[in-house]
């Protein structure tokens, strides 16, 4: 494959981000107001209203990161010392760090071999008398089967938290937005996500009680209604006004970002029909395409040619399942998860994806995959 004159755009450069005049104006608006803390300004509260409107209702809470968003959700679910929270071994550490911070135990259930998302039957088998919640991650932007997990949680009286950090405006097969089936949805504005404010997180719920608890936990348990009274334990997870202002500008662009990513994904999906040994991981229906995941026999034989062609492919997504991290020694429960381990070690190949890709860029990716398949 000949070397390209222009490398693929990435999220670490202007070409691969949708940052522009709207974000500049938002930053100046906050600076000129003189109010940069969201406890006293209006940007974060406006962002919350706009997110809730985008997702068709409920109440949103803005916070400092996607990890903080999960922490708000876990705390609002009443998770405490000795409790258990069932989740996936294939995710960012931010999915489980809040569980550990609450003194609870992450319990890892195995995933579906076809896409790396939680297996509902494995979740049901992992429920014990100590289980308080399930955190499902819509991995890579695909539906993780929240409707089936909703049934499992309802049968056992558990809170269902949807980690949608990679799934902005993703949908299930019925067209329902991912994040609207569970009790709480968590979203991220980190640099690598569909839209970004550098960092920042959002939660969304239709339960007023959960919303109140998350808002209190975000602001040190202080409801700011009558003096300096701290109603419940909490942390300072407030989103700064500068971050909220940039996020508001980005929120107005997310639908177009997802639309273009889907259009480019359809182009590559069509090309995969003629490429032996590689197939899309899971169903493309409703996919938000944070990345483009593939299933192959051995990802090691694909990553070299792809990277040589300037395509930052990652074999396995993670180096190890979450439960194999030293930080969780003696804390994690469940596992081993053989399907997750096989995906990571052998069969999962993740391609970067970006709304700035052109049709020529996708043709380049397809041609490189075709060449790699013939080796």
C-alpha positions in Angstrom: 0.0 0.0 0.0 1.6 3.3 -1.0 2.1 5.9 1.6 -0.5 8.7 1.6 0.4 12.3 1.3 -2.1 13.3 4.1 -2.6 11.1 7.1 -6.0 10.3 8.5 -7.4 13.0 10.8 -7.4 12.2 14.5 -9.1 13.6 17.6 -5.8 15.1 18.7 -5.7 17.7 15.9 -8.0 20.4 14.6 -8.9 18.4 11.5 -10.4 15.6 13.5 -12.5 17.8 15.8 -15.5 20.0 15.2 -14.2 22.9 17.3 -14.7 26.3 15.7 -16.1 29.8 16.0 -19.1 28.6 18.1 -16.8 27.3 20.8 -14.6 30.4 20.7 -17.6 32.6 21.1 -18.8 30.4 24.0 -15.5 30.8 25.9 -15.5 34.5 25.4 -19.1 34.7 26.6 -18.1 33.1 29.9 -14.9 35.1 30.3 -16.7 38.4 29.8 -19.3 37.4 32.4 -16.7 37.1 35.0 -18.4 34.0 36.4 -16.4 30.8 35.8 -17.9 28.6 38.6 -21.1 26.7 37.7 -22.5 27.1 41.2 -23.1 30.8 40.3 -23.3 30.8 36.5 -25.8 29.6 34.0 -23.9 27.6 31.4 -23.9 24.2 33.2 -27.6 24.5 34.0 -28.4 25.4 30.4 -26.3 22.4 29.2 -28.3 20.1 31.4 -31.6 21.4 30.0 -30.4 21.1 26.4 -29.2 17.5 27.0 -32.5 16.5 28.5 -34.3 18.0 25.5 -32.0 16.2 23.1 -32.8 12.9 24.8 -36.5 13.5 25.0 -37.0 14.5 28.7 -35.8 13.7 32.1 -33.3 15.6 34.3 -29.6 16.0 33.5 -26.7 16.7 35.9 -23.4 18.1 34.6 -20.2 17.1 36.2 -16.4 17.2 35.8 -15.8 13.9 33.8 -17.3 10.8 32.4 -15.9 8.9 35.4 -17.5 11.4 37.7 -20.8 10.9 35.9 -20.6 7.1 36.7 -19.7 8.0 40.3 -22.8 10.2 40.6 -24.9 7.3 39.3 -23.4 4.7 41.6 -23.7 6.9 44.6 -27.3 7.8 43.8 -28.1 4.0 43.4 -27.1 3.6 47.1 -24.0 1.5 46.5 -21.9 1.4 49.6 -19.2 -0.7 51.4 -19.5 -4.4 50.8 -22.1 -4.1 48.0 -21.6 -5.5 44.5 -22.0 -4.0 41.1 -22.0 -6.2 38.0 -20.3 -4.9 34.9 -18.2 -5.7 31.9 -14.5 -6.6 31.8 -14.1 -4.8 28.5 -14.3 -1.1 29.3 -12.3 1.9 30.5 -11.2 1.8 34.1 -13.6 4.8 34.7 -16.5 2.4 34.6 -15.3 0.6 37.8 -13.3 3.2 39.7 -16.5 4.8 41.2 -17.6 1.3 42.4 -14.3 0.9 44.2 -14.5 4.5 45.5 -17.8 3.6 47.2 -16.2 0.7 49.0 -18.0 -1.8 46.8 -16.9 -4.7 44.7 -17.1 -4.8 40.9 -18.3 -8.2 39.7 -17.3 -9.0 36.2 -19.7 -11.0 34.0 -18.6 -12.3 30.6 -19.5 -10.7 27.3 -21.0 -11.7 24.0 -18.4 -13.1 21.6 -20.0 -11.4 18.6 -19.5 -7.8 19.9 -17.8 -7.7 23.3 -20.9 -6.3 25.1 -22.3 -7.7 28.3 -24.0 -11.1 28.1 -27.4 -10.8 29.9 -27.4 -14.4 31.0 -24.0 -14.1 32.5 -25.2 -11.0 34.4 -28.3 -12.9 35.7 -26.0 -15.7 36.9 -23.8 -13.3 38.8 -26.5 -11.7 40.9 -26.2 -12.3 44.6 -27.9 -10.9 47.7 -25.2 -8.1 47.8 -25.8 -6.9 44.2 -27.1 -3.4 44.1 -26.7 -2.3 40.5 -25.6 -3.3 36.9 -23.4 -1.0 34.8 -23.8 -1.8 31.1 -21.4 -0.2 28.6 -22.6 0.4 25.1 -19.2 -0.6 23.7 -17.8 1.3 20.7 -21.3 2.9 20.2 -23.3 -0.3 19.7 -26.5 -1.4 21.6 -25.4 -3.6 24.5 -28.9 -5.1 24.9 -30.2 -2.8 27.7 -33.8 -4.0 27.3 -32.8 -7.6 28.3 -30.7 -6.2 31.1 -33.6 -4.1 32.2 -35.6 -7.3 32.6 -32.8 -8.9 34.7 -32.6 -5.8 36.9 -36.3 -5.5 37.4 -36.5 -9.2 38.4 -33.9 -8.6 41.2 -34.7 -5.0 42.2 -31.4 -3.6 40.8 -30.6 -0.2 39.4 -29.5 -0.2 35.8 -26.8 2.3 34.8 -26.1 2.8 31.1 -22.5 3.9 30.4 -23.0 5.8 27.1 -19.6 7.4 27.0 -19.0 5.9 23.5 -22.6 5.9 22.3 -23.8 9.5 21.8 -27.2 9.2 20.1 -26.8 5.5 19.5 -30.1 3.6 19.2 -31.4 0.1 19.8 -33.1 -2.0 17.1 -36.4 -0.3 17.8 -35.0 3.2 17.4 -34.9 3.9 21.1 -32.0 6.1 22.2 -29.3 4.3 24.2 -29.4 5.6 27.7 -33.2 5.8 27.9 -33.9 2.2 29.1 -31.9 2.2 32.3 -32.4 4.2 35.4 -29.5 6.5 34.8 -27.4 7.2 31.6 -23.8 8.5 31.8 -22.1 10.5 29.0 -18.6 11.7 28.5 -17.1 14.9 26.9 -13.5 13.6 27.1 -11.1 14.4 24.2 -11.7 11.2 22.3 -15.5 11.1 22.4 -17.9 12.1 19.6 -18.0 15.7 21.0 -15.5 17.1 23.5 -14.9 19.9 26.0 -11.6 18.3 27.0 -13.2 16.5 29.9 -16.7 16.7 31.4 -19.6 14.4 32.1 -23.4 14.3 32.1 -25.9 12.0 33.7 -29.6 11.7 32.7 -32.5 10.2 34.5 -36.3 10.3 34.6 -36.4 9.6 38.3 -36.6 12.8 40.4 -35.2 11.1 43.4 -32.1 9.8 41.6 -31.6 13.3 40.0 -31.7 15.0 43.4 -29.2 12.5 44.9 -26.8 13.0 41.9 -27.0 16.8 42.1 -26.2 16.7 45.8 -23.3 14.3 45.3 -21.9 16.5 42.6 -21.9 19.5 44.9 -20.6 18.2 48.2 -24.1 17.3 49.4 -25.0 21.0 49.5 -28.4 21.9 48.0 -27.8 25.6 48.4 -31.4 26.3 49.6 -30.8 27.3 53.2 -27.4 28.2 54.3 -24.4 25.9 54.3 -26.2 22.7 55.0 -24.7 19.5 53.6 -27.6 17.0 53.2 -25.6 13.9 52.2 -22.0 12.9 51.7 -20.7 14.2 48.3 -17.7 15.4 46.4 -16.9 18.5 44.3 -17.6 17.2 40.9 -18.9 20.6 39.5 -18.4 21.2 35.8 -16.7 24.6 35.2 -18.6 27.2 33.2 -15.9 27.3 30.5 -16.3 23.6 30.0 -20.1 23.8 30.0 -20.1 26.6 27.4 -17.8 24.6 25.0 -20.0 21.6 25.6 -23.1 23.5 24.7 -21.6 24.5 21.4 -20.5 20.9 20.8 -23.9 19.5 21.8 -25.4 21.4 18.9 -23.1 19.5 16.5 -23.4 15.9 17.8 -26.3 14.9 15.6 -24.3 15.8 12.5 -21.2 14.1 13.9 -23.1 10.8 14.3 -24.9 11.2 10.9 -21.6 11.5 9.1 -19.9 8.7 11.0 -22.8 6.5 10.1 -22.6 7.4 6.4 -18.9 6.6 6.3 -19.5 3.4 8.2 -22.0 2.3 5.6 -19.3 2.7 3.0 -16.9 0.5 4.8 -19.6 -2.1 5.7 -20.3 -2.4 2.0 -16.6 -2.9 1.2 -16.3 -5.6 3.9 -18.4 -8.0 1.8 -15.4 -8.5 -0.4 -12.8 -8.8 2.3 -12.1 -12.3 3.6 -11.5 -12.9 7.3 -12.9 -9.7 8.7 -16.5 -8.9 9.7 -18.2 -6.2 11.7 -18.4 -6.9 15.4 -22.1 -7.0 16.2 -25.0 -5.4 14.5 -24.6 -2.0 12.7 -28.2 -1.1 13.4 -28.4 2.1 15.5 -24.6 2.1 15.9 -23.0 5.5 16.9 -19.6 4.4 15.6 -17.3 5.8 18.2 -14.8 3.4 16.7 -15.2 0.7 14.0 -14.8 -2.8 15.6 -14.1 -5.9 13.6 -13.9 -9.6 14.3 -10.9 -11.5 12.8 -9.2 -14.8 13.6 -6.0 -13.2 14.9 -5.7 -9.5 15.2 -1.9 -9.5 15.3 -1.7 -10.3 11.6 -3.9 -7.2 10.8 -2.5 -4.5 13.0 0.9 -4.3 11.3 -0.3 -3.6 7.8 -2.9 -1.2 9.0 -0.5 0.8 11.1 2.0 0.9 8.3 -0.7 2.5 6.2 -1.3 5.2 8.8 -4.5 3.6 10.3 -4.2 3.4 14.0 -5.7 0.0 14.5 -5.7 -1.6 18.0 -5.8 -5.3 18.6 -8.1 -6.3 21.5 -8.9 -2.7 22.5 -7.5 -3.4 25.9 -4.2 -5.0 26.9 -6.1 -7.1 29.6 -9.6 -7.5 31.0 -10.4 -5.0 33.7 -10.2 -7.6 36.5 -6.6 -8.4 35.6 -5.5 -4.9 36.6 -3.3 -4.7 39.8 -5.5 -1.9 41.2 -8.4 -4.4 41.5 -6.5 -7.2 43.3 -8.6 -8.5 46.2 -11.5 -6.2 45.2 -12.9 -7.6 42.0 -15.2 -10.5 41.9 -16.5 -12.8 39.2 -14.6 -14.0 36.2 -12.7 -15.4 34.6 -14.5 -14.3 31.5 -13.2 -16.6 28.6 -15.1 -14.8 25.8 -13.7 -11.4 26.9 -10.2 -12.8 27.2 -10.4 -14.3 23.7 -11.6 -11.1 22.2 -8.8 -9.1 23.8 -6.1 -11.7 23.0 -7.2 -12.7 19.5 -10.4 -11.7 17.7 -11.2 -8.0 18.3 -9.7 -5.5 16.0 -10.7 -1.8 16.5 -10.3 0.8 13.9 -10.3 4.5 14.7 -13.3 6.4 13.3 -13.9 10.1 12.7 -16.5 12.4 11.2 -13.7 14.1 9.2 -13.0 11.0 7.2 -13.6 11.5 3.5 -14.8 8.8 1.1 -11.2 8.5 -0.1 -10.1 7.9 3.5 -12.6 5.1 3.8 -11.5 3.7 0.4 -7.9 3.7 1.8 -9.0 1.8 4.9 -10.9 -0.7 2.8 -8.0 -1.2 0.4 -5.6 -1.8 3.3 -7.9 -4.3 4.9 -8.2 -6.1 1.6 -4.4 -6.2 1.2 -4.0 -7.5 4.8 -6.6 -10.2 4.2 -4.6 -11.6 1.3 -1.3 -12.0 3.2 
